[in-house]
Amino acid sequence: MPDAKADFGPRLRLEGYRADGGALTGPFIRVQGYKRGTTYQTAYTLRADGRAVLGDLCAASATRVVGCASGSRATVLPAQSGRATVRLEGRGGPVSDLLLPAGRVLDVEPSPDGTRVAVLRTVEQREYDPAAPLYLDVATRDGKVLSRQVLGSFGVRRDGEPQVRWVDEGRLLTATPRTPSLTSSPSGHQVSLWSLSGQGPRWTVGAGELRDAVPSPDGTRFLTVRAGSVPEVRRVSDGAFVRALGAAVTASVPLPGGSALVALDTGNGQGELRAVRPGSQGRRLGGPGLEGVAELAVSPDGTFLAAARPGSIAVLDRAGRSLHTLALPGNLYWTELAFPGAKTLFVRLEDGGVSGGQSRTWDAATGRLLSQEANTRPVGKVWLRAETRRLPSGVFQSRLGATGLSGKTLWQEAWRSGARPSFLPSPDGRAVVRGVARPVQGQSEQADLYLYRLDPRTGQADPGLTLRTGNPKEAYRGLRLLSYAPDRRFVLLGEGAGDGCGGAFYGLRLADLESRREVKLPAGLTSGLTRFFGCGQPVPVPTAAFTPEGKEMLVRDGNEVSWWRRP
């Protein structure tokens, strides 16, 4: 795809059926991006080889909204006194300019018979108005307009990609961003069915976890995409789930012997765990119903499994049977889930600030809470403590220290600049890799990373090495620790950039702490994993971890799980 890196890469949307005048017999993927600096659009059929290019169907632009269906075309003309005009033409009928109520048109599609046009319109009182209501308008060629508010969708903009599609001459589907409250940003889509009468929809499904809605040619089914990854077939009559077309990998963790444990989203808010090997579908562990898993961990001897979901962590035995459900506090997200010991489960949670968030440690066998002291983590027979402070000048400093089981301080670093310490224990708890940011001359928003190994019992540090970012001129670019090998020698890192709304992942890096040098990785693990993402653009960021034997690395890139030999 041309200029794949421009504006976070091409945008892909599910479209359907009638856009080329009725010749299509199935859904297609619309691609919008940039070609030599100008907007670019094409479409691909959903063939397995991906080679059937349909071309620029129903050409739109960055400034003009267009919709097509069965030989008809609707084009949004420039607004007059705050009111948009939609031009409806085609099918041998007259050209009709239809004046709409005040507001901005976000999506439009003519009806299959060419007698009406459906419009999604937002009414903003100011730029970026979070309370702006969204309306569904149905206008006829004689200028009559039926307007109904789409409840649950506020502050919607064109980059939220709201969608309206005709099912037949009398029914419409809308897929619109869901806004949980007037103080929050719109998320993914909710899907609704509307008729040509009444003030509300016949039904609404989804609360922001769906994306797009394309009806089947016979009007009995529609296709949507859950969480941007799992296609679902649903009934038009009542929105009920029919079946999923595949599954999505939401989390993974390596297992001994060259296998991996993966969490799957199987559609309709359901999920399952599977133990897989290269080239196989694997076997399911436990029963269905373990949905929404975003992180997995396995105890060192494989006795316990942990699956983190919004609001809770499920602890299971090696067969996937549920043992305990551990509650998590609300309004927090987990950043780390691990088994520091054979029966000890640890989770670190954050609120997005610089306080470091909260920590929890449990006995996995009994479900008993062992500690909830903030910013502490068990490593072997000591507790590592990360501290952060803010100076009167506004500069943040942090340090790492350790206490024994009795609570006595064993060692403590000097204060260093930085919001929070970066460190990662080895699987056996006998070593810790520490990352310290070092300023880049002339670039205040970027830092190199100095890596070294230390003994968690004494704080004794070995000589280290410095890793530099791939582009010292790119702001907010840096390195983060991903995985520490069982041999306590190799460290896997990810390189990325971001400013809170938009960013990039530039691939993996590998450091050798003993030789104090960087190990070159194949292109498939560096530039081949480059991904660009932004607000409202759900691009999965690749993850990687060493296998328990330490000779290979498990890499998850979206729904693909692969094993790579460590150089």
C-alpha positions as CSV (number, residue, x, y, z in Angstrom):
1,M,0.0,0.0,0.0
2,P,1.5,3.4,-1.0
3,D,3.0,5.5,1.8
4,A,2.0,3.1,4.5
5,K,3.7,5.2,7.2
6,A,2.0,8.5,6.3
7,D,-0.6,9.6,8.8
8,F,-0.2,6.4,10.9
9,G,-0.6,4.2,7.8
10,P,-3.7,3.4,5.7
11,R,-7.1,3.1,7.3
12,L,-9.1,-0.1,6.6
13,R,-12.8,-0.2,6.9
14,L,-15.4,-2.9,6.3
15,E,-17.8,-1.9,3.5
16,G,-20.4,-3.8,1.6
17,Y,-22.2,-5.0,-1.4
18,R,-23.9,-2.2,-3.3
19,A,-21.1,0.4,-3.6
20,D,-20.3,-0.3,-7.3
21,G,-23.9,-0.5,-8.5
22,G,-24.8,-4.0,-7.3
23,A,-22.1,-6.2,-9.0
24,L,-20.5,-7.1,-5.8
25,T,-21.6,-10.3,-4.1
26,G,-19.9,-9.9,-0.7
27,P,-18.3,-7.4,1.6
28,F,-15.0,-5.7,0.7
29,I,-12.3,-3.7,2.5
30,R,-11.9,0.0,1.8
31,V,-8.4,1.4,2.1
32,Q,-7.7,5.1,2.6
33,G,-4.3,6.6,2.9
34,Y,-1.8,8.8,1.1
35,K,0.0,8.5,-2.2
36,R,2.8,11.0,-2.8
37,G,1.3,13.3,-0.2
38,T,-2.2,13.3,-1.6
39,T,-5.2,11.3,-0.4
40,Y,-5.5,7.8,-1.8
41,Q,-8.3,5.3,-1.8
42,T,-8.9,1.8,-3.1
43,A,-10.7,-1.4,-2.2
44,Y,-10.0,-5.1,-1.9
45,T,-12.3,-8.1,-2.0
46,L,-12.2,-10.5,0.9
47,R,-10.4,-13.2,-1.1
48,A,-7.8,-15.3,0.7
49,D,-5.0,-14.1,-1.6
50,G,-6.0,-10.5,-1.2
51,R,-5.1,-9.7,-4.8
52,A,-8.5,-8.8,-6.2
53,V,-8.4,-5.0,-6.3
54,L,-11.7,-3.2,-7.0
55,G,-10.2,0.3,-7.4
56,D,-11.5,3.6,-6.0
57,L,-15.2,2.8,-5.4
58,C,-17.4,5.7,-4.7
59,A,-14.5,8.1,-4.5
60,A,-14.6,10.5,-1.5
61,S,-12.0,12.9,-0.2
62,A,-10.7,14.4,3.0
63,T,-13.1,17.3,2.7
64,R,-16.1,15.8,0.9
65,V,-18.4,13.0,2.1
66,V,-19.8,10.7,-0.5
67,G,-22.1,7.7,-0.5
68,C,-23.1,5.2,-3.3
69,A,-25.6,2.4,-3.6
70,S,-27.1,0.5,-6.6
71,G,-26.3,3.2,-9.2
72,S,-27.2,6.2,-7.0
73,R,-24.8,8.7,-5.6
74,A,-25.1,11.2,-2.7
75,T,-22.5,14.0,-2.4
76,V,-22.4,16.5,0.5
77,L,-22.0,20.0,-0.9
78,P,-20.4,22.9,1.0
79,A,-22.6,24.2,3.9
80,Q,-24.8,27.3,3.5
81,S,-25.5,29.3,6.6
82,G,-24.5,26.3,8.7
83,R,-26.8,23.9,6.8
84,A,-25.5,21.1,4.6
85,T,-26.9,20.2,1.2
86,V,-26.8,16.7,-0.1
87,R,-26.9,16.2,-3.9
88,L,-28.7,12.9,-4.8
89,E,-28.3,11.7,-8.4
90,G,-28.2,8.6,-10.6
91,R,-30.5,5.7,-11.7
92,G,-31.8,7.9,-14.5
93,G,-33.6,10.2,-12.1
94,P,-33.3,14.0,-11.7
95,V,-30.5,15.6,-9.7
96,S,-32.0,16.6,-6.3
97,D,-30.3,19.0,-3.9
98,L,-31.7,18.3,-0.4
99,L,-31.2,20.9,2.4
100,L,-30.6,19.4,5.8
101,P,-31.0,20.9,9.3
102,A,-27.9,22.7,10.8
103,G,-24.9,20.6,11.5
104,R,-22.0,18.7,10.0
105,V,-22.5,15.6,7.9
106,L,-20.3,12.6,8.9
107,D,-21.6,9.8,6.7
108,V,-24.2,9.5,3.9
109,E,-25.7,6.7,1.7
110,P,-28.6,6.7,-0.8
111,S,-31.3,4.1,-0.5
112,P,-31.2,1.1,-2.8
113,D,-34.1,2.4,-4.9
114,G,-32.6,5.9,-5.1
115,T,-35.6,7.7,-3.6
116,R,-34.1,8.7,-0.2
117,V,-30.7,9.5,1.4
118,A,-29.7,8.6,4.9
119,V,-27.3,11.0,6.8
120,L,-25.5,10.9,10.1
121,R,-25.2,14.6,11.3
122,T,-23.5,16.1,14.3
123,V,-24.5,19.5,15.8
124,E,-21.6,21.2,17.5
125,Q,-21.8,24.4,19.5
126,R,-18.1,24.8,19.3
127,E,-15.1,23.0,17.8
128,Y,-14.4,19.6,19.6
129,D,-17.8,19.8,21.5
130,P,-18.0,16.7,23.7
131,A,-21.7,17.2,24.2
132,A,-22.6,17.5,20.5
133,P,-25.6,15.2,19.7
134,L,-25.7,12.9,16.7
135,Y,-28.7,12.7,14.5
136,L,-29.9,10.2,11.8
137,D,-31.6,12.1,9.0
138,V,-33.7,10.4,6.2
139,A,-34.4,12.9,3.4
140,T,-36.7,12.2,0.4
141,R,-36.3,13.7,-3.1
142,D,-39.1,16.2,-2.4
143,G,-37.2,17.7,0.5
144,K,-38.9,16.1,3.5
145,V,-36.5,15.2,6.3
146,L,-37.1,12.9,9.3
147,S,-34.5,13.5,12.0
148,R,-33.9,11.3,15.1
149,Q,-31.2,11.6,17.7
150,V,-28.8,8.6,18.1
151,L,-28.7,8.2,21.9
152,G,-25.4,7.2,23.4
153,S,-23.3,9.0,20.8
154,F,-22.0,12.4,21.7
155,G,-19.0,14.4,20.5
156,V,-18.7,12.2,17.4
157,R,-16.3,13.4,14.7
158,R,-15.6,12.1,11.2
159,D,-12.4,10.3,12.5
160,G,-14.7,8.2,14.7
161,E,-15.9,6.8,11.4
162,P,-19.7,6.6,12.1
163,Q,-21.5,4.5,9.5
164,V,-25.0,4.4,8.1
165,R,-26.1,1.6,5.7
166,W,-29.4,0.7,4.1
167,V,-30.6,-2.9,4.7
168,D,-33.4,-2.4,2.2
169,E,-35.8,0.4,1.2
170,G,-37.4,0.6,4.6
171,R,-34.6,-0.2,7.2
172,L,-31.2,1.1,8.0
173,L,-28.2,0.1,10.2
174,T,-26.0,2.6,12.0
175,A,-22.7,2.0,13.6
176,T,-21.8,5.0,15.8
177,P,-19.1,5.6,18.4
178,R,-20.4,5.0,21.9
179,T,-19.9,7.7,24.6
180,P,-20.1,6.3,28.1
181,S,-20.5,9.9,29.6
182,L,-20.3,13.5,28.4
183,T,-16.8,13.8,30.1
184,S,-15.3,10.8,28.2
185,S,-14.2,10.3,24.6
186,P,-16.2,8.2,22.2
187,S,-15.0,4.6,21.9
188,G,-15.8,1.9,19.4
189,H,-19.2,1.5,17.9
190,Q,-22.7,0.6,18.9
191,V,-25.0,-0.8,16.2
192,S,-28.7,0.1,15.8
193,L,-31.5,-0.9,13.4
194,W,-33.9,1.9,12.3
195,S,-37.1,2.0,10.3
196,L,-38.6,4.9,8.4
197,S,-40.9,5.8,11.3
198,G,-40.7,6.1,15.1
199,Q,-38.3,8.2,17.2
200,G,-36.0,5.4,18.3
201,P,-34.2,2.4,16.9
202,R,-35.8,-1.1,17.0
203,W,-32.8,-2.4,18.8
204,T,-29.2,-1.5,19.8
205,V,-26.3,-3.9,20.4
206,G,-22.8,-3.2,21.6
207,A,-21.4,-0.7,24.1
208,G,-18.3,0.4,22.2
209,E,-16.7,-3.0,21.5
210,L,-18.1,-3.3,17.9
211,R,-16.9,-1.7,14.6
212,D,-18.9,-1.1,11.4
213,A,-22.1,-2.9,10.3
214,V,-22.6,-4.2,6.7
215,P,-26.0,-5.9,5.8
216,S,-26.2,-9.0,3.7
217,P,-27.7,-8.7,0.2
218,D,-30.9,-10.4,1.3
219,G,-31.3,-8.2,4.4
220,T,-31.4,-11.0,6.9
221,R,-27.9,-10.8,8.4
222,F,-25.2,-8.2,8.9
223,L,-21.5,-8.3,9.5
224,T,-19.7,-6.4,12.2
225,V,-16.3,-6.6,13.8
226,R,-15.7,-7.1,17.5
227,A,-12.9,-5.1,19.1
228,G,-11.6,-4.4,15.6
229,S,-10.6,-8.0,15.0
230,V,-13.3,-10.7,15.2
231,P,-15.9,-10.6,12.4
232,E,-19.4,-11.5,13.8
233,V,-22.5,-12.4,11.8
234,R,-25.7,-11.2,13.5
235,R,-29.4,-11.2,12.6
236,V,-30.9,-8.0,11.3
237,S,-34.3,-8.7,12.8
238,D,-33.2,-8.5,16.4
239,G,-29.4,-8.0,16.4
240,A,-28.8,-11.5,17.9
241,F,-25.4,-13.2,17.5
242,V,-25.3,-16.0,14.9
243,R,-21.7,-16.9,14.6
244,A,-18.1,-15.6,14.6
245,L,-15.9,-15.8,11.6
246,G,-12.7,-16.9,13.3
247,A,-11.1,-15.8,16.6
248,A,-8.6,-13.2,17.8
249,V,-5.6,-13.6,20.0
250,T,-5.8,-11.2,22.9
251,A,-2.8,-12.4,25.0
252,S,0.0,-15.0,25.0
253,V,2.7,-16.4,27.2
254,P,5.4,-19.0,26.3
255,L,5.2,-22.5,27.8
256,P,8.0,-25.1,28.2
257,G,8.7,-27.4,25.3
258,G,8.1,-25.0,22.5
259,S,4.4,-24.4,23.1
260,A,2.4,-21.3,24.2
261,L,-0.7,-20.4,26.1
262,V,-3.0,-18.0,24.2
263,A,-6.2,-16.3,25.1
264,L,-8.8,-16.1,22.3
265,D,-11.7,-13.8,21.7
266,T,-14.2,-16.1,20.0
267,G,-16.9,-13.5,19.4
268,N,-20.1,-12.3,21.2
269,G,-18.0,-11.4,24.3
270,Q,-16.8,-15.0,24.8
271,G,-13.3,-16.4,25.0
272,E,-11.2,-19.4,25.7
273,L,-7.6,-20.5,26.5
274,R,-5.6,-22.7,24.2
275,A,-2.2,-24.4,24.4
276,V,-0.7,-24.2,20.9
277,R,2.4,-25.3,19.1
278,P,3.8,-24.0,15.8
279,G,1.6,-25.1,12.9
280,S,-1.2,-26.5,15.0
281,Q,-4.6,-25.3,16.4
282,G,-3.7,-26.7,19.8
283,R,-6.0,-27.9,22.5
284,R,-8.5,-25.9,24.6
285,L,-7.8,-25.6,28.4
286,G,-10.9,-25.4,30.6
287,G,-14.3,-24.5,29.3
288,P,-15.6,-21.5,27.3
289,G,-16.6,-18.1,28.9
290,L,-13.2,-16.7,29.8
291,E,-13.6,-13.5,27.9
292,G,-11.7,-10.2,27.8
293,V,-8.3,-11.6,28.8
294,A,-5.6,-9.0,28.2
295,E,-2.6,-10.6,30.0
296,L,-1.5,-14.1,30.9
297,A,1.1,-15.6,33.3
298,V,2.2,-19.1,34.1
299,S,3.9,-20.2,37.4
300,P,7.5,-21.5,37.0
301,D,6.5,-25.2,37.4
302,G,3.3,-24.8,35.3
303,T,1.0,-25.6,38.2
304,F,-1.0,-22.3,38.1
305,L,-2.2,-20.0,35.3
306,A,-3.3,-16.4,35.7
307,A,-5.6,-14.5,33.3
308,A,-6.1,-10.8,33.9
309,R,-9.4,-9.2,32.8
310,P,-11.0,-5.9,33.5
311,G,-11.8,-5.8,37.2
312,S,-10.4,-9.3,38.1
313,I,-7.7,-11.9,37.7
314,A,-8.7,-15.6,37.2
315,V,-6.4,-18.1,38.8
316,L,-6.6,-21.6,37.2
317,D,-4.9,-24.9,37.4
318,R,-2.7,-26.4,34.6
319,A,-5.9,-27.9,33.0
320,G,-7.6,-24.5,32.9
321,R,-10.0,-25.2,35.7
322,S,-10.9,-22.1,37.8
323,L,-9.5,-21.9,41.3
324,H,-10.0,-18.3,42.4
325,T,-11.2,-15.0,41.1
326,L,-9.2,-12.1,42.5
327,A,-10.9,-8.7,42.5
328,L,-9.0,-5.7,41.2
329,P,-9.8,-2.0,42.1
330,G,-11.6,0.0,39.5
331,N,-10.3,2.8,37.3
332,L,-6.9,1.1,37.1
333,Y,-5.2,-1.0,34.4
334,W,-2.5,-3.7,34.9
335,T,0.9,-3.2,33.4
336,E,2.5,-6.3,34.7
337,L,1.3,-9.8,35.7
338,A,3.9,-12.4,36.9
339,F,4.6,-15.3,39.2
340,P,7.7,-14.3,41.2
341,G,7.6,-17.7,42.9
342,A,6.0,-21.1,42.5
343,K,2.9,-20.0,44.3
344,T,3.2,-16.2,44.4
345,L,1.2,-14.1,42.0
346,F,2.0,-10.4,41.5
347,V,0.3,-7.7,39.6
348,R,1.2,-4.0,39.2
349,L,-1.6,-1.5,38.3
350,E,-1.4,2.1,37.2
351,D,-3.8,4.9,36.8
352,G,-2.0,6.7,34.0
353,G,-0.2,9.1,36.4
354,V,3.3,9.2,37.8
355,S,2.5,7.9,41.3
356,G,3.4,4.3,40.2
357,G,-0.2,3.1,40.9
358,Q,-0.8,0.0,43.1
359,S,0.6,-3.5,43.7
360,R,-1.0,-6.7,44.8
361,T,0.6,-10.0,45.7
362,W,-1.4,-13.2,46.4
363,D,-0.9,-16.8,47.4
364,A,-2.0,-18.5,44.2
365,A,-2.9,-21.8,45.9
366,T,-5.2,-20.2,48.5
367,G,-6.2,-16.9,46.9
368,R,-5.0,-15.1,50.1
369,L,-3.8,-11.5,49.7
370,L,-0.2,-11.3,50.9
371,S,0.6,-7.7,50.2
372,Q,-1.0,-4.6,48.7
373,E,1.8,-2.1,49.5
374,A,2.2,0.3,46.7
375,N,5.2,0.1,44.3
376,T,6.6,-3.1,45.9
377,R,7.4,-6.4,44.2
378,P,8.6,-9.7,45.7
379,V,11.9,-11.0,44.1
380,G,13.2,-14.1,45.7
381,K,13.4,-13.5,49.4
382,V,13.4,-9.7,49.2
383,W,10.9,-7.0,48.3
384,L,11.9,-4.4,45.7
385,R,10.5,-0.9,46.3
386,A,10.2,1.8,43.7
387,E,9.9,5.4,44.9
388,T,9.1,8.6,43.1
389,R,9.2,12.2,44.3
390,R,8.6,15.6,42.7
391,L,11.0,18.5,43.5
392,P,9.7,22.0,44.0
393,S,11.1,22.8,40.5
394,G,8.7,20.2,39.1
395,V,11.3,17.7,38.1
396,F,10.6,14.1,39.0
397,Q,13.1,11.8,40.6
398,S,13.0,8.0,41.4
399,R,15.0,5.3,43.1
400,L,15.0,1.6,43.6
401,G,15.7,-0.2,46.9
402,A,15.1,-3.5,48.7
403,T,13.8,-4.6,52.1
404,G,14.0,-8.0,53.7
405,L,11.0,-10.1,54.8
406,S,11.2,-8.4,58.2
407,G,10.9,-5.0,56.6
408,K,14.5,-3.9,57.2
409,T,16.0,-1.9,54.4
410,L,18.8,-3.9,52.7
411,W,20.0,-1.3,50.2
412,Q,18.8,1.8,48.4
413,E,19.9,3.7,45.3
414,A,20.5,7.4,45.2
415,W,17.8,9.5,43.7
416,R,17.9,9.8,39.9
417,S,16.0,11.8,37.4
418,G,12.9,10.1,36.0
419,A,9.3,9.5,36.8
420,R,9.7,5.8,37.9
421,P,12.5,3.2,38.0
422,S,12.7,0.8,35.1
423,F,13.6,-2.8,36.2
424,L,12.8,-6.4,35.5
425,P,13.7,-9.5,37.6
426,S,15.0,-12.7,36.1
427,P,12.6,-15.7,36.2
428,D,14.5,-17.3,39.2
429,G,14.7,-14.0,41.1
430,R,18.5,-14.1,41.4
431,A,19.2,-11.0,39.3
432,V,17.5,-7.8,38.2
433,V,18.1,-5.9,35.0
434,R,17.9,-2.2,35.6
435,G,17.3,0.5,33.0
436,V,18.4,4.1,33.7
437,A,17.5,6.9,31.3
438,R,20.3,9.0,30.1
439,P,19.6,12.4,28.4
440,V,20.3,12.9,24.7
441,Q,22.2,16.1,24.0
442,G,19.9,18.6,22.2
443,Q,16.7,16.5,22.7
444,S,14.9,17.1,25.9
445,E,12.1,14.7,25.1
446,Q,14.2,11.6,24.5
447,A,16.7,9.5,26.4
448,D,19.1,6.7,25.8
449,L,18.9,3.7,28.1
450,Y,21.8,2.5,30.3
451,L,21.3,-1.2,31.1
452,Y,23.0,-3.2,33.9
453,R,22.5,-6.2,36.1
454,L,22.3,-6.1,39.9
455,D,21.9,-8.5,42.8
456,P,18.5,-7.9,44.4
457,R,19.8,-9.0,47.8
458,T,22.7,-6.6,48.0
459,G,22.2,-4.0,45.2
460,Q,25.6,-4.9,43.9
461,A,25.7,-3.8,40.2
462,D,27.7,-5.1,37.3
463,P,29.1,-2.8,34.5
464,G,26.5,-2.1,31.9
465,L,25.9,-0.9,28.3
466,T,24.1,2.0,26.7
467,L,21.4,1.5,24.0
468,R,20.6,4.4,21.8
469,T,17.4,5.0,20.0
470,G,17.1,4.6,16.2
471,N,16.4,8.3,15.6
472,P,17.8,10.7,18.2
473,K,15.8,13.6,16.6
474,E,12.4,12.0,17.1
475,A,10.6,13.3,20.2
476,Y,9.2,10.9,22.8
477,R,11.1,8.0,21.3
478,G,12.6,5.5,23.8
479,L,13.2,1.9,24.9
480,R,11.4,-0.3,27.4
481,L,12.2,-3.6,29.0
482,L,10.1,-6.5,27.8
483,S,11.6,-9.8,28.9
484,Y,14.7,-11.1,30.9
485,A,16.1,-14.5,29.8
486,P,16.4,-17.4,32.3
487,D,20.2,-17.4,31.9
488,R,20.2,-13.8,33.4
489,R,22.3,-12.7,30.4
490,F,20.0,-11.5,27.6
491,V,17.4,-8.8,27.7
492,L,14.6,-8.2,25.2
493,L,13.4,-4.6,24.7
494,G,10.9,-2.8,22.6
495,E,11.5,0.6,20.9
496,G,8.7,3.0,20.3
497,A,7.5,6.6,20.4
498,G,4.3,8.3,21.5
499,D,2.8,11.4,23.0
500,G,-0.5,10.0,24.5
501,C,-2.5,10.2,21.3
502,G,-0.5,8.7,18.5
503,G,2.8,6.9,18.3
504,A,4.7,4.0,16.8
505,F,6.4,0.7,17.6
506,Y,9.7,0.3,15.8
507,G,10.5,-3.3,16.7
508,L,12.6,-5.3,19.1
509,R,16.1,-4.9,20.5
510,L,18.3,-7.5,22.2
511,A,21.1,-6.7,24.7
512,D,23.8,-9.1,26.1
513,L,24.6,-8.0,29.6
514,E,27.8,-10.2,29.8
515,S,29.5,-9.0,26.7
516,R,27.9,-5.6,27.1
517,R,26.9,-5.2,23.5
518,E,23.7,-5.2,21.5
519,V,22.9,-8.4,19.5
520,K,21.7,-7.8,15.9
521,L,18.2,-9.2,15.3
522,P,16.8,-10.2,11.9
523,A,14.7,-7.6,10.0
524,G,11.5,-9.5,10.8
525,L,11.9,-8.6,14.4
526,T,12.9,-5.0,13.9
527,S,11.6,-3.0,10.8
528,G,9.2,-5.9,10.1
529,L,7.4,-5.2,13.3
530,T,7.1,-1.5,12.8
531,R,3.5,-0.3,13.6
532,F,1.9,3.1,13.7
533,F,-1.1,4.0,15.8
534,G,-3.2,6.9,16.9
535,C,-6.3,7.9,18.8
536,G,-9.3,5.9,17.5
537,Q,-6.9,3.7,15.4
538,P,-6.9,0.3,17.2
539,V,-3.5,-1.1,15.9
540,P,-2.2,-3.9,18.1
541,V,1.3,-3.4,19.4
542,P,3.6,-6.5,19.0
543,T,4.7,-8.2,22.2
544,A,7.6,-10.6,22.8
545,A,9.0,-12.8,25.6
546,F,11.7,-15.4,26.1
547,T,10.6,-19.0,26.3
548,P,11.3,-20.8,29.6
549,E,14.4,-22.5,28.1
550,G,15.7,-19.0,27.0
551,K,16.8,-20.2,23.5
552,E,13.8,-18.8,21.6
553,M,11.5,-15.8,21.7
554,L,7.7,-15.9,21.4
555,V,6.4,-13.0,19.4
556,R,2.8,-12.0,19.1
557,D,1.9,-9.6,16.3
558,G,-1.9,-9.1,16.3
559,N,-3.3,-12.6,15.7
560,E,-0.1,-14.2,14.6
561,V,2.1,-16.0,17.2
562,S,5.6,-17.1,16.1
563,W,8.7,-18.5,17.6
564,W,12.1,-17.1,16.8
565,R,15.5,-18.5,17.6
566,R,17.6,-16.2,19.7
567,P,20.8,-15.1,17.8
